[in-house]
Amino acid sequence: MRLTRATLAVAAGALAPALLLSTPSLATATATTPSTAAAASAAGSPYDEMNADDLRIAIARILADPDSGERVTREANELLDDGTVEEMRAWLETGYGLAQAEDDRVTIGRILADPDSGKAVVREANKALDDGSPEVVREFLETGLRLAQAEDDRVTIARMLADPDISDALRTAANAALDDNTPEALRYFIEVGQYEVDG
């Protein structure tokens, strides 16, 4: 009997804790890249032991991730619709990493096209694309973007503080964000905090 996509999503959610504990491959599925997939293939794939339903659940979990991009989503849906066991296994081992890498490059392209992207974000995004490896591109999205955004936010706050007409309340809030100095505090001040200051 074919499982429907909704049934797979429910099953994936219900079985996630058990699958994560019993199959280490699922715990690291989102980190799969072509190079790690090749290494796993040489050592024997953890997906070799999974039956068709387990493979579908693994793919459904990837599909349920809100960060899954267009190519990952398209290929996962195609496999859930009519993929063979061999095709699902091959995609989880290597295809997913390739699809994720393409989606990551598209995401960086959108960041570069955003007129609100600051100099540090643009610089680091271009470095990641120039390197081109799936690992570097993913690392930029997972950590580099946050750090580059924090650098740009510090510059924006410094410009605010350089304005002689800034209010005392805004100056205090801006300095507090700089004193905290975490990327999250800086971003919060830029997006929300500066507008909450009276006077």
N, C-alpha and C positions, 0 to 999 in steps of 0.2 A: 504494500500500500504506500502511495506517495504521500509524504508529509506536506501539508500546506505551509506557506511562508509564515503565517500567523502562528501555527502550531510549533514551527521551528523556533520562532522567537520566544514563545512561552517556555518551551523545553530548554532553550539555551539559558534563559534567566533562572529557571528552577534548578538546572543541573550545573550551573556555573561553579558553585563552591566545590561540588564533588569532582567536577572535571579538572578544576585548577589543582586540587590536591592529588588527584590520581594520574594526571597527565601533565608533566612539566612543559610539554610543548605548547599547550594552550596558554599557559601563564606568560610565555614569551612570544606568542604569535604576532602581536602587534609590533614587535621589534625585529621581525624577520626582514632581512635585506638580501639582495642577491649573493653577497659574499658569505653571510651567515648561513644562508640556505645551502650554498655549495658545500660548506663545511659540514653541515648536518647531513647532507646527502652522502658525503664520503664516509661518514661514521654510521650511516644507517638512519633513515628518517623515523622520527617518533610517530609520524602519521601512518607508517606501514602497518601498525597494529590496530588502526581504527577501522571499524566497519563503515558502511555507507551512511548510516544514521549519525554516527559520531562525527564523520567528516562534514555532513550537512550542518550539524549543530555548531561545529567550529567555524564554518563559513557564516552561519547566521549570527554568531557572536560578533564577527568582524562587521557584518552588514548593520548590526544594531548600534555600532559605535557612531555617535553623531559626528565624529571627526573624519569618518570615511569619505574620501573624495569621489569624484564622478566616475573615474575609471574603475576604482576598487568596487564601488557600488554596482556599476554595470556588469562587471565580470562576475561578481558574487551572485547577482540575480540570475545571470545566465546559467551558472553552475547549479543553482538551486532549482531552476526550472527543468533542465535536462542534462546536467553533467553526469558523466560516468564516474565510477569510483576512481579510476585511473586519472581522469581529468581533474577531479576535485583534489586528489592527493598531489598531483603535479602543481596545481595552482597554489595550494597551501605551502608547498616546499619552495617554489621559485616565483610563480606568477604573481602572488600577492606582493612580494617585495618589489617587483618591477612596476606593478600598477601603483603601489604606494609612492614609489620614487617619482613617477610621472605626475601624480596628483600633488605631491609636495612642490615640484617645480612650478606647477600652475599656481599654487597658493602663493609662492614667492613672487611670481610674475604679477599677481594681483596686488601684493604689498607694494611692489615697485611702481605700479600704476596709480597707487593712491596718492593724491596730492598732499595729504596730511602726513605722509611718511617723512620722518626727519632725516638729517644727514647721516647719523650713525646707523639707523635702520637701513637706509639705502646702501651705505657702504658695506655693511655686513651681509645684506641680502645678495649683493653683487659678488662678494667673495664666495659665498656658498654656491652660487650658480656657476662661477668661474671654475671652482674645484669640480663641481658636477657629480661627485660620488654620492650615492644614496645616503650614506652615513652622515656626511657633512651637511647635506641638505636637510635631513631629519633633525640633526643636532641644532641647526639654526632655528628651526621652527619650535623645537622643544625648549631650548635654553637661550640661544643667541639672540633671538628676536626680543625676548624679555629684557635682556641686559642692554641691548642697543637702544631699546625704547627708553630705558631708565636714563641712559646717557643723554638722549634727546630731551627728556623731561627735565633733567638738571639744567640744561642750557635754557630751556623755556622759562624755568623758575628764576634763574639768574637774570634773565632779561627783564622779568617782571620786577625783581628787586632793584634793578638799575633805573627803573622809572621813578623820577623824583616826586611824581604825583600819587604814588601808591599810598593807600590808607594804612594807618598803623595796624589795624586788624588783619588786613591782607598780608602785610609784611610779616606779622607774627605767625600767621598760618603757613606762609611760604617757607619761613625759616624752620618751622616745626617739621615740615615735610622734608626739608634738606637735612635736618638733624637726624630724623628717623632713617633716611637714606636707603630704605628698601625700595626695590622697583615697584612694589604694590602701593606703598605710601605715596611715592612720587606720582604714580599714575592716578591714584585716587584724587590727589590734590588737583591735578590738571583737569580731570574729567568732571569732578564733583565739588571737591573741597573749596576751591576758589570762589565758586558761586554761592556757597553757603555762608560766606563771611559777610557780616553786616558792616556797612560803612566802608 
